[in-house]
Amino acid sequence: HDPASPGGAQGVPAGLGDLKGLQEQGKACELLDGSPYNPDKAYKDSKLCNVLFTRELQRRLQQNTKTSNIVATCFNPGLIVGTGFFRYQNQAFTKVFDFAATDLFRVGETPAWGGGCLSYMVTKTVDAARDGGAFYSSPPGSSKFGDAAYGNQFNGPFPISVEAQDNAKAKLLWELSERELGIV
């Protein structure tokens, strides 16, 4: 989600602009900023949307005394190639990429390690005021740190992009999504 991160700096960066596509074209938009479809940007934009939705959900939870102790967080389990996520890619490429990322360069994760990230997020003791709306990200290749790191590879909330900190954009994205889903 962060154009300043190593992965985010490759290819077309994430960016929702003023949400013109969603505002003007609704569900028919190709990308939320109104630009033509690009799979790399769509993936990065979806990660940015996850962070914005999490932050807006947390803001809304905090407004109600009945839900103010609920914590919404989001996370990135790392690069996990050995799943169905790459099913539409050339299978030879996927196998080589999985081996290179996970075994050779050790920047990728296995599905089991990604599960460790989820376990950590579910069982971590958190404080709604401090941790609510936070984004966690696993350092590349956390599995190389051994079993002691399993599920504990996060060092607290990870910095988010400037755009992901835009509370007005998070609120607008939520409201436009409600409109498109027919919730309001």
Disulfide bonds with the S-S distance in Angstrom:
none
